[in-house]
Amino acid sequence: LGKRWKDNAETVVIGGGCVGVSVAYHLAKAGMKDVVLLEKSELTAGSTWHAAGLTTYYHPGINLKKVHYYSLKLYGKLEEETGQAVGLHRPGSVRIASTPTRVDELKYQMTRTHWHPTEQYLIEPEKVEELFPLLNMNKVLAGLYNPGDGHIDPYSLTMALAAGARQHRAQIYNPAPVTGLSPTADGKWNVETPQGTIKANRIVNAAGFWAREVGQMIGFEHPIIPVHHQYVVTATVPEVKALKKELAVIRDLEASYYLRQERDGLLFGPYEKQEKMKLQDSWVTDGVPPGFGKELFESDLDRIMEHIEWAMDMVPVLKNADIINTVSGPITYTPDLLPMVGPHQGVHNYWLAIGFGYGVVHAGGIGKFLSDWIVNGEPPYDLIETDPNRYGKWTTISYLKDKARESYGYNNIVGYPKEERFAGRPTERVSGVYDILKPRASMGFHAGWEQPHWFHKPGDDIGYKPSFTRTNWFEPVGRECSLVMEKVGVIDLTPFGKFIVKGKDSVQLLDRLLANVLPKVGVTNISHMLTPRGHVYAELTVTQLSPGEFLLVTGSGSELHDLRWIEQEARAGGHNVDIVNVTDDMGVLGVAGPSSRKVLQKLTGEHMGDTAFKFLHCKAMEVAAIPLRAIRISYTGELGWELYHRRQDTATLYQAIMAAGQDEGIDDFGTYAMGSLRMEKAFRAWGAEMNCDTNPLEAGLDYFIKLNKPADFIGKKALQEIKAKGLPRRLVYLTVQTDNIDPEGNETVWHQGKVVGNTTSGAYSYTTQQSIAFAYLPTELATIGQKVDIELLGKNYKASVVQEPLVLTEPTRTRLQKK
């Protein structure tokens, strides 16, 4: 160590790979005084030192593009800033499409990128050949080109970040393994090492494939697993040596490998299929062998032989190249291949930056993202797909193994919209009607739950058939929309996140968290939790069940994301409250459509009429002799109720409702139909129209935001400032003239040849027989009648801003009828 030991730290980062060192660098650079990084052996030990070091602006996601973008811009100036060379090469990269479906995939990715600063082009075979003249061009149909992509030396990158961290007064201690972690009463941590104990205000677990063991010190089983990844380096290839400029990095999508120039030879790394790939699962059950750090696994060329043959076909000079090195090392995978980044629910001041399958390209951007979040108290942008709290008790070791195999094998699978992956399913999270619905439902996966997307009838084209255009579910979903609009449908909503908040300070806590006023006893409303900057952290339905006792309901994907925020505020404000997560105890069935009242009335003594049971009211009652809470609300915008009951009663309740509704033509509907119906009513969705990137005023949520309520809710001051300044952009509602394709969100919006915005959601409106979308546009274009274009699969379709909604909600229709 040879340094003065610190007994206290603002932040202790555990792990000295490129991600951990980047977190320390960014925190110190942001002005944090006492940043300490603890590394058990030496910097880069683990996965960093042997990585292939690829850097790319490309990411199929949306905000993860921002992570890549920041990383590459940072890596370009690190040498100047720190005096340490990083070995950055920027020859560009090309993703090769060798089938018509792959060409569609590249077009799909272009519309998702045009509204980002990322430079990306769809290029013809001639341009592909110019960038990589050694290709066999017979199979090349098109390429996706990112200028500025390339590769970096991971060891040099980490050393440069470490030098930068030290320049900004961070301390890096090694060898300093963490041997114990214990929380203190004041929400801090004692971090134990052989050298002594450091008291830290917060800890960041960035321990790579040791992160699971660090988590176990405080009772967590983080779902990460090491996989064996191999790449091969050749000796000098004369044709490569003869080139005037460095080859672009290529990714052959169909054959699932990357290939780049390494000095005068080539470096080639495949992702073998799930049945051939290898997990190091003994490390999950027995821990990483003590002393493992800069070791490698035994290489196994047989496992990747078919990829080598495909690569020789695509790059014929490989046939005569000599292999001088095969590297087989551990990389960490999570079940879905995205890292786990941010604070962990259920414990205070414990942050994660783990599970990186692509740690080198993510290190810079994630270091900045986490540092901003820690320093400012909220994420700089929305990255819920990497929230550590997307996993829960349902994430078992067998699920982790099945999913990691699948994710590795699917590394270069075609990325369709509405993608489903089936390994490891179902988990323990199945509702009481899963077995009843499964034979006729196409199931989707939501936070461990199985939930019907759509239902098939005899004669339908069944099965999972993903596509970039309309596919086999298009007609059945239309049938389900008609069912809800004309008769009555039932939907399984059990996956909702559900919390009970009660206790002496419950009103005070919720008044601080929510921008809406609190509902009266027996009443429900829609409320939003905002960040200090006035962005939308969550949308909840809030019901006051009895004085001071509230039921909060959120989307399945936000369950622990929202719970953590609530718990954090309860602790920060010293509120005396009980917060109980009842998600797994409570089933929910939605019943919606004009005949829903008639059907439910047959099963209860409670009067269900419009005046007796008003819209947005809640009653404790019995339906079919089952005790439950009924809330008159439906995300379809039609007459309907959500029935909250004990999970063990779901099947009995469902069967009773279905039996009672036979004369009314009752049937099932799924989440795709609900998505279309909510779009017709112009209902916003969290994660699409609003999230941590948007404020509620630009999202058109003014009705739910009570700036004049006495309580000083989180984000109130920021919103008042946003309102006073005026909004530069607004959410608009569009009809789109399409053919066999519908918008789905995140597409580019064009006006007079310029990119002006992006869609957030899209669907086909079966009621009005046209495509519809929500989009953000500059305020000057956000006027009724404005014409714009939406880019779908490489083609621009005409769209018009229209008055919302296209279909009035049932309560509005009823009110107008009475008038």
ABEGO torsion letter per residue (X at the ends): XGBBBBABBABBBBEABAAAAAAAAAAAAAGBABBBBBBABBBGBEAAAABAGBBBABBABAAAAAAAAAAAAAAAAAAAAAGBBAGBBBAEBBBBBABAAAAAAAAAAAAAAAABABBBBBBBAAAAAAABAABBAAABABBBBBBGBEBBBAAAAAAAAAAAAAAAGBBBBOBBBBABBBBBAAGBBBBBBAAEBBBBABBBBAAEAAAAAAAAAAGBBBBBBBBBBBBBBBBBBAAAAABABBBBBBBBAAAGBBBBBBEABBBBBBBBBAAABBBBAAAAAAEBBBGBAABBBBBBAAAAAAAAAAAAAABAAAAABBBABBBBBBBBBBAAGBBBBEBBBGBBGBBBBBGBABAAAAAAAAAAAAAAAAAAGBBABBAAAABAAABBAABBAAAAAAAAAAAAAAAABBBBBGBBBABGOBBABBBAAAAAAAAABBBBBBGGBBBBABBBBBGBBBEBBBBABBBAAAAAAAAAAAAAAABBBBBBAAABBBBBBBEAAAAAAAAAABABBBBBBGBBBBBBBBBAAGBBABBBBBBBABBGBBBBBBBAAAAAAAAAAAAAAAAAAGBBBBBBBAAAABBBBBBBEAAAAAAAAAABABBABAAABBBGBBBBBBBGGBBBBBBBBBAAGBBBBBBBBBAAAAAAAAAAAAAAAAAAGBBBBBAAAAAAAAAAAGBBBBGBABBAABBAAAAGAAAABBAABABBBBGAAAAAAAAAAEBABBBBBBBBBBBABBBAEGBBBBBGGBBAEBBABBBBBAAAGBBBBBBBBBAAABBBGBBBBBBBGGBBBBBBBBBOBABBBAAAAAAAAAX
